[in-house]
Amino acid sequence: LDSSRLRSLVGASFDVDTKSVNGFVIGEHGDSSVPVWSSINVGGSPILPPGGEPKEMHRAMHADVITAGSTVIKKKGYTNWAIGLAVTRIAAIVLTDERAFIPVSTCVRGYQDVE
């Protein structure tokens, strides 16, 4: 969900369709999310040079991602539409054998000594 939100913001800042933006936000969504800036590209071109540090514009986009969920909750009381859309997309990829590459995560308690 946060990856999608960030890709949307990057697309808007470059004035391109979100489908032309690739990249990932990892970790739990919200405050503990981590944008993987080195993974983010527009049309295959990275938005940061190798080893480059995010600029204020990039940090502002991530801040918007962090607050997006709470903003939606304040406006309509819940966030189930975005989660529903994300689950629908995952199901469609699996059911139609789309062979798409998408970010997903799971709880890993008990794996590699994670409690």
C-alpha positions as CSV (number, residue, x, y, z in Angstrom):
1,L,0.0,0.0,0.0
2,D,2.8,2.5,0.9
3,S,4.7,1.5,-2.2
4,S,1.7,2.3,-4.3
5,R,1.2,5.6,-2.5
6,L,4.9,6.6,-3.0
7,R,4.8,5.5,-6.7
8,S,1.7,7.7,-7.2
9,L,3.5,10.7,-5.6
10,V,6.6,10.2,-7.7
11,G,4.6,9.9,-10.8
12,A,2.8,13.1,-10.1
13,S,6.0,14.9,-9.4
14,F,7.4,13.8,-12.8
15,D,4.1,14.2,-14.5
16,V,4.0,10.6,-15.7
17,D,1.5,7.7,-15.3
18,T,2.1,5.8,-12.0
19,K,2.5,2.6,-14.2
20,S,5.8,4.1,-15.4
21,V,7.1,4.3,-11.8
22,N,8.7,1.3,-10.0
23,G,10.0,1.2,-6.5
24,F,9.3,-0.1,-3.0
25,V,8.6,1.0,0.5
26,I,9.4,-1.7,3.1
27,G,8.6,-2.4,6.7
28,E,5.3,-1.8,8.4
29,H,3.2,0.9,6.8
30,G,3.1,4.3,8.3
31,D,5.7,5.7,10.7
32,S,8.0,2.7,10.5
33,S,8.0,2.4,6.7
34,V,11.3,2.8,4.8
35,P,11.4,4.0,1.2
36,V,14.1,2.1,-0.7
37,W,15.2,5.1,-2.8
38,S,17.7,3.1,-4.8
39,S,14.7,1.0,-6.1
40,I,12.7,3.9,-7.3
41,N,12.8,4.7,-11.0
42,V,10.7,6.4,-13.6
43,G,10.7,4.7,-17.0
44,G,13.7,2.7,-15.9
45,S,15.8,5.8,-14.9
46,P,16.6,6.0,-11.2
47,I,15.4,9.1,-9.4
48,L,18.6,9.2,-7.4
49,P,22.1,8.5,-8.6
50,P,23.8,5.4,-7.1
51,G,24.7,6.2,-3.5
52,G,22.7,9.5,-3.8
53,E,20.9,10.8,-0.7
54,P,17.2,11.7,-0.8
55,K,16.5,15.5,-1.1
56,E,13.9,17.4,0.8
57,M,11.4,16.7,-2.0
58,H,11.9,13.0,-1.5
59,R,11.5,13.2,2.2
60,A,8.4,15.3,1.8
61,M,6.9,12.5,-0.5
62,H,7.7,9.9,2.2
63,A,6.1,12.1,4.9
64,D,3.0,12.3,2.7
65,V,3.0,8.5,2.5
66,I,3.3,8.2,6.2
67,T,0.3,10.5,6.9
68,A,-1.9,9.3,4.1
69,G,-3.7,6.6,6.1
70,S,-4.5,8.9,9.0
71,T,-5.6,11.6,6.6
72,V,-8.1,9.2,5.0
73,I,-9.3,8.0,8.4
74,K,-9.9,11.7,9.5
75,K,-11.9,12.4,6.3
76,K,-14.0,9.2,6.1
77,G,-13.4,7.2,9.2
78,Y,-11.7,4.1,7.7
79,T,-9.2,3.1,5.0
80,N,-10.7,-0.2,3.8
81,W,-10.9,0.8,0.1
82,A,-7.2,1.1,-0.5
83,I,-6.5,-2.2,1.4
84,G,-9.3,-3.8,-0.6
85,L,-7.9,-2.6,-3.9
86,A,-4.4,-3.9,-3.0
87,V,-5.8,-7.3,-2.1
88,T,-7.9,-7.4,-5.3
89,R,-4.7,-6.6,-7.3
90,I,-2.8,-9.4,-5.6
91,A,-5.6,-11.9,-6.1
92,A,-5.9,-11.0,-9.8
93,I,-2.2,-11.5,-10.3
94,V,-2.3,-14.9,-8.7
95,L,-5.6,-16.1,-10.3
96,T,-4.6,-15.0,-13.8
97,D,-1.0,-16.1,-13.5
98,E,0.1,-12.6,-14.5
99,R,3.7,-13.2,-13.5
100,A,3.9,-9.7,-12.1
101,F,6.5,-8.7,-9.5
102,I,4.9,-6.9,-6.6
103,P,6.0,-6.1,-3.0
104,V,4.2,-8.2,-0.3
105,S,5.3,-9.0,3.2
106,T,4.3,-11.3,6.1
107,C,4.9,-11.7,9.8
108,V,8.0,-13.7,10.3
109,R,7.8,-14.6,14.0
110,G,9.9,-17.6,14.7
111,Y,12.0,-17.2,11.6
112,Q,15.6,-16.2,12.0
113,D,15.0,-15.7,15.8
114,V,12.4,-12.9,15.1
115,E,10.1,-12.8,18.1
